[in-house]
Amino acid sequence: MISIDNSNKVNVIVYSTAWLIIIILQSVILHYFYNLEGFLALADSTIFNGTFAFLSISIGYIVRFADFSKSSILSFILNHFFSMLFLVAIWLAIGFFISQSIISNIEYKIFLRQSIALRAIMGVFFYALISLVYYVYIFYANIQNKIKAESELKALVKEAELNSLKNQINPHFLFNSLNSISSLTITNPEKAREMLVKLSELMRYSLKTNHNDQSTLNIELENIEKYIALEKIRFGNKLVYEKDIDETSGSMLLPNMLLQPLFENAIKHGIYESTESVTIKVKCRAINNLLQIVIENNFDPDGKSHKGEGIGIANIKKRLAIMYKIPNLLNTEKRSNLFIVKLLIPQK
């Protein structure tokens, strides 16, 4: 009903429409209950209500000055009391001056003098009502600002948490890769050199991607295949990679650099501890509005057991929970000689 920001066209329209309705209603009341002619009733209502509509814009400034949270109750009441007396007095003076100047009807002038008390009461009522609406509007605006500020703060916290996870994952991957290259520098310098080239390609991809953003499954798998090629230089035929991707899932979205730690985990806990070949299989399906990714690898059950899920899987769980606000989007299963990771990625 009230516009605090007069530049806001919607508020101006609502404010004007509200006063237009009041003018029409009061015209009807004056005509049918006070026996004023239609023209006189409309003129009286337009003059007085139009004047008050204009003067009441100043109430917004009074409300801001008389801030209940920053002043005492006595000061708050006195500020509004004297402001109300001044505004109502100015309103009546202007209304009576205009009415008597443009309307010469004797009966109307008599009615005008007899209605002073009633108009003063109406002025007090309008002042109180408009002040209340202003306070409600300001209270609502303050709540919206707080909600917006809290939302922005949560977004910053979320970004900081994701960056923290990223800063943990990248050194983890780099350490594993450099460790592999180090073991080849003496036994096979040519392969070590080839691994360094592929590692630089992977790091370039990692640095240019924003871990808060998303990419398609196809793009992520292209990066994974570079990583697999890097590790195959060291392990050769001992590492086998298989994929089963349906056409729909290839274009679905998932967070950048999400899959690589899972493949690192499969190689670390599979090939490192096994004397036989290890097959890493990835299967992706589009299920309703979800991207389902299943990664499994065989391992030697007699090999050294690793406690926990590792930093890679733990970070992915946290990252998914932060991004989608849904728990348990990543689950693991360990069978006799098979380790399975199941991922569900919601599609927005």
N, C-alpha and C positions, 0 to 999 in steps of 0.2 A: 504493500500500500504506500509505503514511504520511500522516497529516494534519498539515500545518503550521498551517493555519487551521481550528480546531475548529468554527468557525461554518459551515464548508462541509459541508453534509449529505452530498454525494457522497463526499467524502474520508472522512468518518466511517463511512459505510456500507462503503466499500472496506476501510478499516482494520479494522473489526470483522469483516468477512467473512474477511479474511486470517487473523486470529487464530483464528476459529472453525474454519477448515480445519486450522490447526496443532494445535488442541486435539484434533480428531477423529483426525488422523493419529497423534499421539503416543499417544492412548488405544489405538489399534489396535496400535501397536508394543509398548506396555507389556503389553498383554493376550497377544499371540501370541509375543513374543520374551522377555518377562520373567515370564510366567506369573502375572500379576496378574489377579485376578477383574475382570470387566467393570466393575462399579461402582467398585472401587478404582482401576482404570486411568483411568476417566473423571474421577473425583474428583481424583486426583493431577494429571492433565493440566490440568484446569480451574483448580485452585488455583494452580499454578505459572505456567502460561501466562497466565492471567487477571491475575495479579499483575504479571507482567513487561509485559504489554500496557499496564497502567495506568501503571507506573513509566517505561516507555519514552517516554511523551509528553514527559518532561523532557529527553530526548535532543535534541529540537528546539532547546531553549534553549541546550544545551551546544554544539551545532553552530554556532549563530549567534554564540556567544561566542568559540569557537575558530575564528575565520575564518582559513582557510589563507592568504588573500591579504593579511591584515593582521597576521600574526604570524610569528615565526620557526618553522622546522621543529621545533626542540627544544621550544619553548613549545607548539606544536600537539600534539606527541606526548605531552608531560607532562600537558597539560590533559585529553586523552582518556584517558590511562592511569589517572590518579587518579580521574577521573569514573567510568570503567568499574569500577574496584575498589570504589568506594563504592556504586554502583548494584547491582552483582552481590551484594555483601555484604548490603545492605538487602533485596534480593529473596530471597536464600536464607533470611535470618532470618525474614522475614514468611511465606514459604512453609512453612518447617519448623514455625513456631509454629502456623499455621492447621491444617496437616495433622495434627500431633500432638494438637491440641485437639479435632478433630471425628472423627478416625479412631482407633479403639482396637485395631485388628487388630495382633497381635504380629508376624506375618510381614511386614506392611507396614512397621512401624516399623523392623524390621531392614533391609528393603530401602531404606528412607529414609536410614538412616545409611550404608549401603554406596554409595549413589548420590551422595554429596556432591561428589566430584571430577568425576563425569560432568556433574552439573548446573552446576557452576562453569564447565566448558568450554562447555556449552550457553549459559550466560549471556554469556560472552565472545563467542561466535559471534553470538548475537542482537544484542548491543550493536554489534558491528562491522557486521553486515548492515544494521541500522536506521540507523546513522550514515551509511553509504554511500548508502542510499536518500534520506535527508534531503539530503545534499550534491547528489545527482543532481537531486532535486526543486528545490532552490534554484538550481542551475545552469540548469536548464530554465526556471524562472520568470524568471531574469535575462535569458536569451536572448530570451524572449517580450517582456519589458519593453523591451529594446533594439530589437527589431523594431517594436514599437508606437511607440516614440519616433521611430525613423527614418521610419516611415510618416507620423506626424503632421508631422514636419519636412518631408518631401517634399510633403505636402498644403499646408503653409504656403508652401513655395517655389513650388509650382504656382499657388496663388492669387495670390502676389505677381507672378509672371510674367504671368498673365492680366490682373491689374489694370494692369500696366505697358503691356501691349498696348492695353488699353481707353483708357488715358490718352493713348496716341498716336493712336488712331483718332478719338476724339471731337473733339479740336482740328482734325484734318485735315478732317473733315466740316464743322465749324463755319466754318473758314477758307474752304472752297469756297462754302458757302452765303452767307456775308457778302460775299464777293467778288462774287457774282451780284447780291445786293441793292444793293450799292454802285453797280454799273453801271446800275441802273434808277432810282436816286433822282433823277437829272436827266432822263433820257429818258422815264420813265413812273413817276411817284411813286405812282400808284394800284396798279400791279402790285408795286412795291416794298413797299407796305404789306401787300398780300395775301401776299407771300412771307414777311414777318416773322411774320404770324399762323400760317402753316403751319410755319414754322421753329420757333416756340415749341411747337407740338404735337409735332413730331418730337423736340425736345430733352426735352420732358416724358416721352415714351416712353423715350428713352435713359436718363434719370436714374432712372426708377422700375424699370428692369430690372436684374437682376444678371447680369453678363456671364459668370459661372460657371455659371448655370442654363440651362435649355433651354425652348423654347416650340415650338408646332406650326408647321409650314410655313405654314398658313393665316394665323396671326397675324403671322408675319414678313413675308409678302407684303402684308398689309394696311399694314404700316409702309412697305414699299417703294413701294406705290402712293401713299402720302402724299408720299413723297420725289419720285416721278415727277411728281405733280401740282404740287409746288413748282417743279421745274425747267421744266415745261411753261409756267408763267407767263412765264418768260423766253424760252424757245426756241420756244414755240408748236408749229406743225405740223412743225417741223424735227425734233422728238423724237417717235418712235413707239414705243409699248410694246405688246408682245404676250406672252401667256402660254398655256401648254399644260400643265395640271396634271391628273393622273388623280385619281380619287376617293380611292384608298388613300393616296397620298403626302401629301395635305392634312393628315392627322392625325398624320403622323410627326414626330419631334422633331429639332431641330437647335439648336445654341447660339444664344442671344439675340444680336441685332445682327450676325449673321454675313454676311448678304447685302448690306447697305447699302454697305460699301466697294467691293464688286464693281460695283455700279451706278454709284457715284461714278467708279470707274475707267473704265467704259464711256463715260460722258458726257464725262469729261475728255479721253480719248484718241480719242473718236469725234466728238462734236458740235463740240468746241472747234476741231478742226483740219479740219473738213469744211464745204464750202459746200452740200452736198446734205443731204437728210434722212437721219437715222440711226435705224435700227430696233433696239431692244434686245429680244431674245426670251429668255424663260425657259421651260425645259421640265423638268418634274419627273416622275420615275417611281419607283415602289416596285419594287425588284429584290431578291427574297429578303429578307434582313434589312438591306438598305441603302437609303438614300434617295439617288437620283441626281439631281443638279441640273446642268443645262447652261445657261449664260448666254452668248449670243453677240451681237455687235454689228458692224455694218459700219463701215468707216472709209475715209478718203481715203488711198490708198497714196502719194500725192504730197505729203501734208501733212508737217509737221515730225515727225521720228521722236523718240520718247521712249525713252531707254535704261532697262533694268531693268523690273521689274514694278510698282514703286510700293510705297509703305508699306502700302496696303490689302491687296494680295494677299500680300505678304511676312508681314504680321502674321497673316493668316488661316491661312497654312501653319503658322506657329509655334503658333498657338492650337489648331489641330486636332491637331497632333503632341503637344502637352502634354495635351490632354483625353483623346484616344483611344489614345495611345502607338502610333500606326500612321503610318508615313511615307507621303508621296505621296497624301494624300487629296484634294489640290487639284492640278490640272494645267492648263496653258494651252497653247493652240495658235494660231499666227498664220499665216493663209493670205494670199492676194494682197490681199484687201480685207475680210477677216473675222477678228475676234478671238474666240476661244472659250475659256471657262472651264468646266472639268468638276469637279464636287464629288461626293464620296462620303461620306455621313454614316452611320456604323454606328448601328444601333438596339439599345440595351441591353435 
